[in-house]
Structures are given as C-alpha cells and as structure tokens.
Amino acid sequence: MLIVHGLDLSYFTGKLEGYLRAKGLPYRLQEMDTAAFRALALKTGVRQMPQLELPDGRWMTDTPVIIDRLETDHPLSSLTPTDPALGFLAALIETYGDEHLWRPALYYRWAYRADAQLMSGRLADGMFRDIPLPRALRRQAALLRQRSVYLGGEGVSQANRFRVEADYLDTLEALDKIFARRDWLLGEAPTRADIGLFGPLFRHFACDPTPAGIMRARAPSVAAWVARLWALKPDPSRSAALMTRAPDDLGPLMDLIEDRFLPEMAANQQAVRNGAARTHYIGSDVAFQYRANAYRAWRLGRLQAAYAELDGASRRAVDWHLGPRSREILLSAAGGGSGRDLPSHDGIVRDRWWRPLDRTP
C-alpha cells in the first residue's frame, strides 16, 4: 500500500488522493505534524506536501512528477492522453490548476474571517498538534503564519484582491458551462486536466465556507464534478489514452490562461533567470509582487519543452486553442525555465536544483 504523507485539508494532498482514487491504487493517508514535516524534508531534500512513500521504501514527491511515474507504472484507467495535442492541453490546464488557482484558493481560506477561524483551528489540532503550546496559541500561530505566507507572501493586497476573487469566479463560470454538458473537462474520460483542477476545487473551494457557498450558488455543475471525481472508481474501459480530439468549447478557460496565467508565469520565469529576488508582474489593470519562485519557472519550462516537441499537425491542433500571447510565451526559452536545462526526473526523489517554497496550505 502507498502511504501519502500530507494533510486532509491540503491542496496538493487532495490532488494526489483524487488521482490515486481514480486509478484504484490503494493508499493510506498519514497526517503530518511539524516534526514529521521536518523529518521528511531531511529524508527527501524537499520541504513539500504531500510526500509519497512506496512499499519498497522509495520516496516520491511533487505531484506532476509522481503522476508521470505512476501513469507509466500503472497504465490501466489512464489519465494521460497519448494524443500529443490533447496531452499538451491536459498538462497546460493541470499547471493552471497547480500554479494559478493556488493564490485564490489560499486567499479565500485566510482572508475571510469564518474560513480563517475554521482552518486555523483545524491546523492547531492537526499539523501543529505537536507544538507545546495551549491550543489557543497554536491556533493564533497558525493564523498569523498562514496569512503571512499565503496572502502577503503571494503578493495579495487591497489593491489587487479584486483580481484574485475574479480568478475564482471566472474559472467557475468557464467550468460550469463545460460540466453542464459533459462529465469530464476534455471529453469522455477524466484526464490530468481534471486532476490538476481538483486540488484547488476540492480541498479549498468546495470545502472552505466562503468559496463553497459561492460554488453551490453559482456553479452547481462544478460542485457535481467535484463529487463525481472523488467518487470515481477505476474502469479498464475508461482511458484518456483513447481520446484523440479536444472539445471546441474550451475558449473561456483558455482565455484565462492566455490573459492571466501564462503572462504572470513568464514574468516570474524571467525574474528567476535574471537572478532577481522578486517577481514584479504588471497586468492590464493589476500588479503583483512576490518572491521569485524557481519551481514555477521550472513548471513553465516544462510546458515550453513539451510545446517545442510537438510535431506540425499536433502544434496546429494545440494552436487552435491558444491565443497569440500564449504561443509567444510557450515558444520563448523553450526548456529553459530557470536558466538551466530542464532536469531529468524518473519520479524518484533525488537532489534537485530547486527548493520549492513551503507548500503547506
């Protein structure tokens, strides 16, 4: 049995659990405390949640890399399209879920009073349970720490919070129209696009009081999709590997990727490549400043490398869904997300050139 070391309120733990359930891979969730988090960081070299312990004693971390490896080792009920164009679109949307919806997910959790009170209490009783302080002080420490890291640390301010909220609301609107027509984002089977969106939409937006109320009121088809994916069982006849064509109704979602996601990822990538301490992203009507993030630069480099490898027909199929700005960003510095060559990963933890930020929602 696989052991998922994480938290039952964690963004990426939820993403990995959704994937393992869809694949039918037996696992046990081992809830971390602060001592376990530190110990696993020493073991794997990465301060990150979740960490996956394999039955043979090996360790894996970083959800896209874990899924890469498990998809190879367990091809039944595949969530990875073999069609190159469809596979690229699935990876692009997975990255959007991982690296753009991260900010509104944490914003709603820690900027709103009811949500922050609930979740700081859960952290006090969960991950912070081994801190030798009264519960009230553990809860206050959790609240202050999370707000500092995931509001201030992500560049959220009074001046730009309207955009953070719009990222959630606009994503809901785009997805609700799709899920009102079909069960899965890209067609007849779930793909890594669904899994990437599941992290924020399950453990944050569907569970935390404020965004959950918004979802139920404004996007009931998205709420149904969240439950459908959590309840999914493996089915050998259901495979993303058999899918060959992307649907033609992805426009609103791809517009968000074009206008908001990829330009900010490119600004961060450039900051990392320049050795800058901070990313300064200025959009048409909004600005964000935060610590330059080498991991996000690598994720964009991974997309750029995959885009560069597409053959002519696959590139044209992908480009039909992309705007000119997206194509320009994906063509720039292909494979050089941080100014270094893209690392070679087989899914097994080893020394890495990045050290991700503490991703503990």
VEXDOSE-88151 format. One line per 5 residues: number of its first residue (from 1); their letters; for each residue x, y, z of N, C-alpha, C. Coordinates in pm, whole numbers, always signed. Each point is the difference from the previous one (the first is absolute). Example, Ala and Ser with C-alpha at 12.3 -4.5 7.8 and 13.67 -1.06 7.14 Angstrom:
2
1> as> +1319/-569/+780/-89/+119/+0/+90/+120/+0 | -35/+105/-72/+82/+119/+6/-77/+109/+73;
//
This chain:
361
1> mlivh> +83/-119/+0/-83/+119/+0/+87/+125/+0 | -39/+98/-81/+67/+128/-1/-37/+78/+126 | +94/+80/+49/-28/+88/+114/+16/+144/-46 | -108/+76/+9/+1/+141/-35/+22/+78/+129 | +113/+65/+11/+30/+83/+116/-45/+142/-32;
6> gldls> -104/+45/+68/-56/+131/-30/-102/+40/+103 | -100/+78/-43/-109/+45/+87/-131/-11/-75 | -108/-26/+73/-129/-12/-68/-63/+135/-32 | +72/+108/+25/-46/+132/-43/+94/+61/-104 | +94/-80/-48/+106/+51/-87/-37/-9/-147;
11> yftgk> +27/+107/-71/-21/+16/-144/+59/-116/-79 | +130/-21/+12/+68/-100/-82/-17/-141/+54 | -24/-14/+131/-37/-131/+50/-133/-42/-61 | -96/+93/-8/-128/-30/-62/+14/-35/-146 | +86/+71/-72/+24/-32/-141/+52/-143/-14;
16> legyl> +100/-36/+81/+57/-134/-11/-101/-106/+40 | -77/+25/+105/-102/-98/+40/-103/-20/-110 | -43/+109/-65/-94/-13/-109/+55/-86/-112 | +128/+19/-32/+64/-81/-103/+5/-147/+41 | +46/-29/+120/+13/-139/+44/-135/-71/+4;
21> rakgl> -105/+71/+40/-133/-60/+3/-48/-31/-141 | +23/+94/-93/-42/-23/-139/+74/-118/-61 | +124/-23/+40/+79/-111/-51/-27/-132/+74 | -64/+9/+116/-20/-121/+78/+126/-49/+67 | +92/+90/+33/+125/-38/+66/-19/+13/+151;
26> pyrlq> +6/-109/+74/-24/+6/+145/+105/+88/+69 | -49/+81/+93/+92/+88/+73/-57/+26/+139 | +87/+47/+86/-39/+44/+133/+52/+141/+20 | -85/+90/+51/+42/+136/+30/+59/+4/+139 | +126/+43/+9/+68/+17/+128/+8/+150/+27;
31> emdta> -77/+45/+99/-5/+144/+29/+132/+46/+61 | +55/+108/-55/+126/+56/+50/-25/+86/+124 | +101/+9/+86/+14/+110/+94/+128/+73/-35 | +37/+101/+76/+117/+80/-40/+129/-81/+6 | +10/-93/+95/+121/-82/+9/+11/-91/-122;
36> afral> -112/-58/-43/+2/-86/-118/+35/+80/-125 | -52/+121/-9/+29/+84/-116/+150/+28/-9 | +62/+32/+113/+145/+25/+1/+77/-128/-30 | -42/-111/+58/+72/-126/-20/-6/-45/-145 | -115/+15/-63/-11/-41/-140/+80/+93/-90;
41> alktg> +8/+128/+34/+83/+91/-78/+147/-43/+4 | +45/-46/+114/+138/-50/+10/+18/-127/-81 | -105/-84/-4/+9/-127/-71/+1/+20/-151 | -86/+91/-50/-17/+15/-144/+70/+122/-58 | +40/+95/+86/+66/+119/-48/-95/+108/-48;
46> vrqmp> -130/-19/+18/-99/+97/-50/-102/+27/+110 | -19/+127/+35/-104/+38/+95/-130/+13/-78 | -75/-107/-5/-115/-2/-89/-102/-101/+51 | -125/+25/-30/-108/-88/+38/-90/-19/-123 | -35/-125/-31/+27/-125/+70/+132/-62/-41;
51> qlelp> +38/-100/+78/+110/-89/-35/-59/-141/-9 | +43/-76/-100/-56/-133/-23/+105/-105/+32 | -34/-90/+92/+88/-110/+39/-44/-126/-72 | +91/-60/-77/-32/-121/-74/+21/-123/+86 | -66/-112/-30/+14/-121/+82/+143/-51/+11;
56> dgrwm> +84/+29/-101/+138/-49/+4/+94/+96/+72 | -57/+105/+62/+82/+93/+78/+48/+122/-76 | -25/+6/-130/+36/+119/-75/-100/+112/+27 | +43/+123/-33/-85/+116/+23/-18/+77/-130 | -117/+59/-16/-30/+86/-113/-64/+128/+53;
61> tdtpv> +24/+110/-71/-61/+126/+39/-21/+86/-124 | -84/+100/+14/-38/+92/-106/-105/-66/-90 | -126/+43/+12/-110/-74/-61/+13/-21/-151 | +43/+96/-81/+9/-32/-143/+103/-109/-29 | +108/-2/+75/+103/-101/-20/-48/-136/+52;
66> iidrl> -69/+0/+114/-58/-124/+51/-95/-60/-103 | -88/+84/-55/-98/-49/-96/+69/-50/-127 | +104/+69/-45/+77/-48/-115/+41/-146/+22 | +58/-26/+116/+55/-132/+28/-111/-104/+16 | -104/+34/+76/-106/-97/+23/-79/-29/-126;
71> etdhp> -15/+97/-89/-68/-26/-126/+78/-101/-85 | +133/+6/+8/+83/-97/-72/-8/-138/+63 | +4/-3/+132/+1/-128/+71/-138/-67/+2 | -107/+79/-11/-136/-52/+12/-84/+56/-115 | +11/-57/-119/-63/+60/-118/-151/-17/-7;
76> lsslt> -59/-93/+74/-145/-18/-7/-72/+122/+57 | -120/+27/-53/-77/+118/+39/+87/+125/-11 | +70/+13/-111/+95/+110/-18/-69/+136/+6 | +69/+96/+57/-46/+138/+1/+87/+89/-88 | +89/-61/-76/+91/+76/-86/-30/-31/-146;
81> ptdpa> -49/+97/-76/-24/-25/-143/+130/-31/-73 | -5/-99/-89/+117/-28/-83/+4/+89/-124 | -115/+55/-39/+0/+98/-108/+82/+121/+43 | +104/+39/-76/+90/+105/+47/-69/+134/+28 | -90/+40/-88/-66/+129/+20/-89/-3/+124;
86> lgfla> -77/-105/+15/-89/-11/+115/+81/-14/+129 | +111/-74/-8/+86/-13/+117/+59/+133/+42 | +38/+83/-98/+54/+131/+35/-106/+88/+66 | -120/+1/-54/-106/+82/+58/-32/-46/+142 | +0/-132/+22/-23/-51/+135/+108/+48/+96;
91> aliet> +127/-3/-45/+110/+46/+84/-9/+149/+27 | -40/+78/-101/-13/+144/+17/-107/+32/+105 | -114/-66/-9/-108/+27/+95/+36/-53/+139 | +70/-114/+7/+48/-47/+130/+90/+104/+65 | +87/+61/-77/+91/+100/+55/-76/+124/+42;
96> ygdeh> -103/+38/-75/-86/+111/+41/-63/-28/+136 | -50/-121/+19/-57/-36/+129/+102/+5/+112 | +120/-50/-28/+105/-5/+102/+55/+138/+35 | +25/+82/-101/+84/+119/+20/-72/+134/-15 | -128/-2/-39/-73/+127/-6/-116/+3/+99;
101> lwrpa> -76/-108/+8/-111/-3/+95/+49/-13/+143 | +129/-27/+16/+64/-1/+132/-29/+130/+77 | +14/+116/-66/-16/+127/+71/-144/+22/+47 | -103/-11/-87/-136/+20/+54/-40/-107/+101 | +48/-123/-16/-34/-104/+98/+48/+39/+139;
106> lyyrw> +123/+46/+11/+53/+40/+130/-58/+132/+46 | -32/+87/-95/-62/+129/+35/-133/-22/+70 | -89/-78/-58/-130/-21/+62/+15/-68/+136 | +98/-87/+13/+17/-71/+127/+45/+93/+111 | +87/+99/-32/+62/+77/+107/-42/+147/+5;
111> ayrad> -65/+51/-102/-42/+141/+2/-138/+18/+62 | -81/-104/-1/-137/+9/+51/-6/-56/+142 | -67/+73/+87/+4/-29/+143/-49/-141/+33 | -118/-37/-51/-56/-131/+35/+91/-112/-47 | +54/+13/-121/+87/-102/-54/+129/-9/+81;
116> aqlms> +58/+116/+32/+127/+2/+73/-16/-56/+140 | -113/+29/+65/-22/-55/+134/-11/-152/-4 | -76/-49/-96/-17/-145/-12/+132/-70/-30 | +73/+50/-100/+119/-71/-45/+117/+16/+96 | +11/+113/+68/+107/+14/+100/-25/-96/+116;
121> grlad> -127/-23/+34/-30/-100/+102/+36/-140/-45 | -29/-30/-127/+35/-133/-50/+151/-20/-3 | +75/+105/-35/+146/-13/+2/+51/-15/+143 | -60/+73/+94/+43/-12/+140/-19/-143/+50 | -108/-64/-42/-29/-137/+42/+69/-104/-87;
126> gmfrd> +51/+43/-116/+60/-92/-94/+150/+15/-9 | +47/+71/-99/+144/+8/-22/+75/+63/+117 | -62/+97/+68/+68/+69/+110/-25/-68/+134 | -54/-120/+0/-39/-65/+125/+118/-34/+88 | +120/-11/-58/+116/-37/+81/+76/+121/+52;
131> iplpr> -48/+121/-26/+65/+119/+55/-42/+15/+146 | +94/+10/+93/-34/+0/+143/-54/+135/+47 | -117/+37/-48/-67/+123/+39/-147/-29/+21 | -71/+82/+76/-145/-16/+9/-64/+12/-138 | -115/-66/-17/-65/-1/-132/-26/+140/-53;
136> alrrq> -40/+92/+86/-30/+136/-47/+124/+65/-61 | +116/-25/+59/+123/+58/-54/+43/-73/-127 | -20/-132/-7/+30/-72/-124/-90/+52/-113 | -125/+22/+32/-94/+51/-100/+41/+139/-48 | +38/+87/+92/+42/+135/-38/+129/-4/-81;
141> aallr> +92/-87/+38/+124/-14/-76/-29/-47/-142 | -92/-96/-13/-37/-49/-133/-60/+112/-83 | -89/+77/+59/-66/+108/-73/+100/+104/-48 | +89/+43/+88/+98/+103/-36/+97/-52/-106 | +44/-123/+18/+95/-58/-95/-62/-15/-139;
146> qrsvy> -120/-54/-7/-63/-25/-130/-34/+131/-71 | -47/+98/+72/-30/+128/-63/+127/+67/-52 | +107/-12/+75/+126/+61/-45/+51/-67/-126 | -2/-134/-2/+57/-73/-112/-89/+6/-122 | -132/-19/+19/-88/-23/-114/-84/+119/-42;
151> lggeg> +7/+110/+76/-58/+125/-46/+114/+96/-35 | +70/+47/+101/+113/+89/-28/+107/-65/-86 | +30/-127/+27/+104/-68/-76/-36/-24/-144 | -129/-5/-32/-46/-17/-138/-32/+133/-67 | +31/+111/+67/-19/+131/-61/-141/+52/+4;
156> vsqan> -87/-58/+84/-139/+44/+7/-9/+128/+81 | -74/+97/-51/-18/+129/+67/-142/+49/-22 | -36/+108/+69/-131/+60/-21/-16/+45/-145 | +110/+38/-63/-8/+54/-137/-23/-108/-104 | +38/-123/+30/-13/-104/-104/-93/-115/+39;
161> rfrve> -63/+6/+116/-82/-112/+43/-120/-21/-93 | -45/+106/-68/-110/-17/-95/+37/-100/-108 | +128/+1/-44/+42/-92/-103/+10/-143/+55 | +44/-14/+124/+10/-133/+60/-140/-63/+6 | -98/+77/+42/-136/-51/+5/-52/-29/-141;
166> adyld> +33/+88/-96/-45/-22/-138/+59/-127/-58 | +123/-35/+38/+59/-124/-51/-85/-121/+39 | -53/+2/+121/-88/-110/+42/-135/+7/-72 | -62/+116/+4/-135/+13/-57/+0/-27/-150 | +99/+51/-70/+6/-21/-145/+30/-145/-35;
171> tleal> +83/-66/+82/+26/-142/-22/-127/-81/+23 | -74/+31/+105/-126/-68/+23/-94/+16/-119 | -11/+121/-51/-92/+24/-112/+41/-82/-122 | +129/-1/-30/+48/-75/-116/-26/-150/+16 | +28/-53/+118/-13/-144/+23/-146/-44/+11;
176> dkifa> -84/+83/+60/-138/-42/+20/-70/-26/-133 | +28/+81/-99/-60/-20/-132/+47/-132/-62 | +126/-33/+23/+53/-126/-53/-61/-119/+71 | -1/+3/+134/-47/-117/+75/-153/-14/-4 | -69/+102/-44/-143/-15/-25/-25/-85/-124;
181> rrdwl> +101/-11/-88/-15/-75/-125/+60/-140/+6 | +105/-17/+81/+65/-131/+4/+66/-20/+136 | +39/-123/+27/+54/-35/+131/+142/+48/+22 | +81/+2/-107/+144/+25/+15/+44/+113/-91 | +106/+65/+38/+38/+126/-65/+31/-16/-148;
186> lgeap> +77/-102/-36/+48/-13/-138/-71/-106/-81 | -106/-61/+55/-71/-99/-80/-61/-110/+83 | +7/-121/-53/-74/-111/+60/+69/-64/+118 | +121/+38/+30/+73/-58/+114/+71/+112/+76 | +21/-17/+130/+79/+99/+74/+146/-4/-44;
191> tradi> +65/+113/+6/+141/+11/-36/+74/+74/+110 | +128/+21/-24/+79/+76/+96/-49/+144/+12 | -73/+49/-100/-62/+133/+14/-100/-1/+115 | -83/-103/+8/-95/-11/+111/+74/-12/+133 | +105/-82/+2/+74/-20/+125/+66/+130/+45;
196> glfgp> +56/+77/-93/+64/+125/+37/-98/+101/+58 | -120/+5/-54/-101/+91/+52/-60/-50/+132 | +10/-131/+24/-61/-59/+118/+65/+49/+129 | +132/+23/-2/+68/+46/+122/-67/+122/+61 | -9/+111/-73/-65/+119/+57/-150/-14/+12;
201> lfrhf> -65/-62/-98/-145/-3/+0/-57/-96/+104 | +76/-99/+42/-46/-94/+102/+35/+49/+139 | +127/+0/+33/+40/+23/+138/-18/+145/+46 | -10/+93/-92/-18/+140/+38/-139/+50/-38 | -23/+16/-130/-121/+68/-43/-128/-76/+35;
206> acdpt> +2/-131/+0/-121/-76/+31/-16/-27/+149 | +104/+23/+79/-4/-33/+142/+1/+121/+92 | +72/+105/-35/+8/+118/+85/-131/+79/-9 | -51/+56/+110/-136/+55/+1/-31/+103/-106 | +85/+101/-15/-35/+108/-93/+3/-45/-146;
211> pagim> +108/-58/-50/-3/-42/-141/-97/-115/-26 | -25/-85/+100/-95/-109/-19/-141/+55/-21 | -37/+102/+77/-130/+62/-19/-14/+62/-137 | +108/+63/-47/+0/+60/-134/-15/-109/-105 | +73/-110/+15/-8/-108/-98/-141/-57/-8;
216> rarap> -60/-27/+114/-134/-59/-1/-101/+94/-66 | +15/+128/+24/-97/+97/-53/+22/+29/-148 | +126/+6/-42/+30/+48/-135/+41/-109/-97 | +48/-112/+50/+55/-102/-90/-35/-140/+49 | -129/-35/+3/-38/-132/+52/+58/-116/-80;
221> svaaw> +25/+21/-129/+58/-108/-80/+145/-25/+37 | +71/+104/+47/+136/-19/+50/-4/-76/+131 | -95/+34/+88/-14/-74/+126/-28/-148/-27 | -83/-28/-99/-29/-140/-35/+125/-69/-54 | +81/+70/-77/+124/-58/-54/+97/-34/+113;
226> varlw> +11/+88/+100/+88/-28/+114/-40/-131/+66 | -130/-17/+29/-47/-124/+63/+20/-119/-92 | -23/+21/-129/+14/-110/-97/+144/-51/-5 | +96/+91/+1/+140/-42/-7/+44/-66/+129 | -45/+48/+115/+38/-62/+127/-58/-141/+10;
231> alkpd> -117/-21/-58/-65/-131/+6/+42/-93/-113 | +86/+45/-90/+36/-77/-118/+71/-130/+37 | -37/-106/-69/+66/-129/+16/+75/-34/-129 | +107/-77/+8/+73/-38/-121/-87/-84/-92 | +19/+17/-129/-76/-74/-100/+93/-26/-118;
236> psrsa> +38/-125/-25/+93/-29/-110/-50/+49/-136 | -131/+12/-16/-53/+47/-128/+3/+151/-13 | +31/+69/+110/+7/+146/-2/+146/+43/-1 | +42/+62/-108/+142/+35/-10/+18/+128/-81 | +71/+94/+60/+33/+122/-75/+92/-30/-116;
241> almtr> +68/-113/+4/+92/-36/-109/-74/-19/-132 | -130/-27/+7/-78/-24/-122/-57/+128/-60 | +12/+109/+69/-57/+126/-48/+90/+61/-107 | -61/+61/-101/+79/+47/-114/-25/+146/-37 | -100/+63/+57/-32/+136/-43/-54/+81/+117;
246> apddl> +50/+120/+14/-48/+88/+106/-134/+60/-40 | -90/+23/+95/-126/+65/-32/+23/+145/-41 | -99/+57/-66/+16/+135/-54/-62/+108/+88 | -31/-34/+126/-65/+97/+89/+90/+44/+116 | +130/-10/-18/+94/+36/+106/+36/+148/+0;
251> gplmd> -57/+77/-92/+41/+139/-19/+6/+85/+125 | -106/+7/+82/+6/+85/+120/+112/-40/+97 | +22/-130/+16/+110/-43/+87/+135/+36/-61 | +15/-22/-129/+126/+32/-65/+26/+150/-2 | -106/+80/-2/+17/+146/+9/+61/+40/+134;
256> liedr> -41/-66/+108/+59/+28/+130/+148/-39/+2 | +32/-111/-61/+139/-43/-9/+81/+99/-82 | -58/+50/-107/+67/+97/-88/+20/+135/+66 | -104/+50/+67/+2/+138/+49/+64/+14/+137 | -7/-104/+83/+41/+16/+140/+110/-96/+42;
261> flpem> -12/-125/-40/+91/-102/+53/+137/+3/-66 | +7/-23/-130/+129/-9/-66/+81/+130/+7 | -61/+119/-14/+82/+121/+13/+66/+14/+138 | -72/-36/+106/+61/+8/+132/+109/-105/+17 | -25/-120/-51/+103/-104/+5/+125/+45/-76;
266> aanqq> -18/+68/-113/+115/+48/-78/+76/+108/+76 | -72/+88/+69/+67/+103/+78/+83/-62/+112 | -54/-101/+66/+75/-68/+105/+119/-74/-58 | -20/-66/-114/+110/-71/-64/+116/+95/-31 | -34/+116/-52/+104/+96/-34/+72/+50/+125;
271> avrng> -75/+23/+108/+63/+42/+125/+98/-105/+50 | -40/-127/-6/+88/-108/+46/+123/-9/-89 | -18/+9/-130/+114/-10/-92/+96/+117/+19 | -53/+117/+40/+84/+118/+23/+63/+0/+139 | -36/-95/+83/+52/-3/+136/-63/+103/+91;
276> aarth> -117/+52/-39/-69/+101/+81/-60/-64/+125 | -6/+76/+107/-57/-50/+124/-151/-7/-6 | -62/+90/-77/-145/+8/-1/-53/+5/-142 | -119/-53/-14/-74/+10/-127/-91/+121/+7 | +5/+83/-103/-88/+116/-12/-85/-22/-124;
281> yigsd> -124/-37/+22/-89/-24/-112/-103/+111/-9 | -9/+63/-117/-96/+106/-24/-89/-41/-117 | -128/-22/+29/-96/-32/-104/-69/+126/-50 | -108/-19/-71/-69/+116/-58/-58/+92/+107 | -45/-58/+112/-62/+82/+103/+37/-45/+140;
286> vafqy> +110/-74/+12/+34/-56/+131/+150/-24/+7 | +53/+0/+123/+143/-27/+20/+15/-93/+121 | +100/-89/-9/+35/-89/+110/+151/+2/+16 | +45/-1/+126/+143/-12/+30/+17/-108/+106 | +96/-89/-22/+23/-109/+94/+138/-58/-28;
291> ranay> +44/-84/+90/+130/-64/-13/+6/-83/-128 | +103/+21/-80/+17/-77/-124/+4/-149/+32 | -73/-78/-78/-24/-139/+34/+61/-92/-107 | +110/-65/+33/+70/-85/-97/-82/-120/-41 | -83/-50/+92/-82/-116/-36/-100/+35/-109;
296> rawrl> -66/+114/+13/-95/+41/-103/+71/+27/-133 | +121/+50/+7/+76/+17/-123/+27/-135/-67 | +30/-100/+82/+20/-134/-55/-127/-54/-62 | -114/+24/+64/-126/-49/-56/-29/+64/-136 | +30/+128/-16/-17/+61/-131/+100/-58/-98;
301> grlqa> +122/-21/+41/+100/-62/-87/-42/-138/-45 | -64/-74/+84/-51/-133/-34/-105/+10/-110 | -89/+98/+10/-99/+23/-106/+67/+44/-129 | +97/+88/+10/+69/+49/-120/+71/-114/-71 | +63/-88/+75/+69/-112/-61/-98/-94/-70;
306> ayael> -115/-25/+65/-101/-87/-61/-58/+63/-126 | -20/+130/+2/-54/+70/-118/+101/-6/-115 | +127/+15/+31/+103/-3/-103/+10/-137/-66 | -37/-104/+72/+11/-137/-53/-120/-41/-86 | -105/+80/-5/-118/-35/-80/+34/+0/-148;
311> dgasr> -49/-99/-74/+19/+2/-145/-97/+101/-63 | +11/+18/-128/-75/+105/-66/-150/-11/+17 | -56/-119/-23/-145/-18/+12/-46/+20/+144 | +77/-52/+96/-37/+16/+140/+11/+145/+44 | +104/+68/-48/+14/+142/+33/-119/+79/-54;
316> ravdw> -44/-28/-120/-115/+72/-55/-127/-29/+80 | -15/-125/+44/-117/-34/+80/+0/+73/+133 | +118/+11/+63/+10/+74/+125/-23/+149/-24 | +62/+53/-105/-8/+144/-26/-142/+46/-27 | -87/-91/-46/-139/+37/-21/-65/+47/+130;
321> hlgpr> +50/-50/+113/-57/+35/+131/+76/+114/+68 | +114/+38/-53/+85/+100/+64/-11/+134/-68 | +18/+106/+78/+11/+133/-56/+144/+32/-34 | +23/+112/-67/+136/+35/-42/+97/+20/+115 | -49/+54/+111/+89/+22/+114/+44/-133/+60;
326> sreil> -91/-94/+9/+37/-132/+52/+105/-65/-88 | -21/+6/-132/+97/-62/-91/+137/+66/+13 | +1/+130/+14/+129/+71/+14/+74/-44/+126 | -73/-10/+111/+63/-39/+126/+49/-144/-6 | -79/-87/-59/+39/-141/-7/+118/-22/-94;
331> lsaag> +17/+88/-96/+112/-11/-93/+128/+60/+54 | -9/+83/+103/+118/+71/+49/+77/-86/+99 | +131/-6/-18/+90/-70/+94/-47/-141/+29 | -39/-72/-105/-53/-134/+21/+98/-87/+76 | -49/-63/+105/+83/-89/+80/+92/+71/+95;
336> ggsgr> -4/+134/+5/+91/+71/+88/-72/+76/+107 | -88/-69/+71/-89/+68/+93/+69/+79/+107 | +120/-36/+40/+68/+74/+106/+137/+47/-45 | +27/-10/-127/+133/+33/-44/+93/-120/+2 | -52/-117/+38/+76/-124/-3/-74/-101/-86;
341> dlpsh> +68/-107/-36/-68/-105/-74/-110/-62/+86 | -106/-44/-65/-108/-66/+71/+56/-125/+67 | -26/-18/+130/+54/-118/+68/-65/-127/-50 | +72/-108/+7/-53/-130/-39/-51/-71/+124 | -130/-36/-2/-61/-63/+117/-58/-134/-38;
346> dgivr> +14/-97/+88/-70/-127/-18/-103/-19/+110 | -27/+105/+76/-101/-8/+104/+56/-38/+136 | +126/-33/+7/+60/-39/+128/+78/+120/+54 | -18/+25/+129/+64/+118/+60/+151/-11/-9 | +62/+108/-35/+144/+11/-1/+33/+147/+24;
351> drwwr> +128/+33/+11/+35/+141/+14/-50/+77/-120 | -53/+117/+23/-55/+81/-108/+58/+140/+7 | -5/+67/-114/+56/+135/-1/-98/+102/+53 | -128/-34/+15/-93/+94/+61/-31/-44/+141 | -42/+94/+81/-58/-30/+130/-134/+73/+4;
356> pldrt> -110/-70/-23/-130/+66/-3/-29/+72/+132 | -83/+103/-9/-48/+64/+121/-81/-103/+80 | -14/+26/+128/-78/-85/+89/-145/+2/-49 | -43/-108/-67/-134/-3/-56/-91/-76/+95 | -42/+66/+108/-80/-63/+103/-128/+80/+17;
361> p> -101/-17/-86/-120/+81/+11/-74/-26/+129;
//
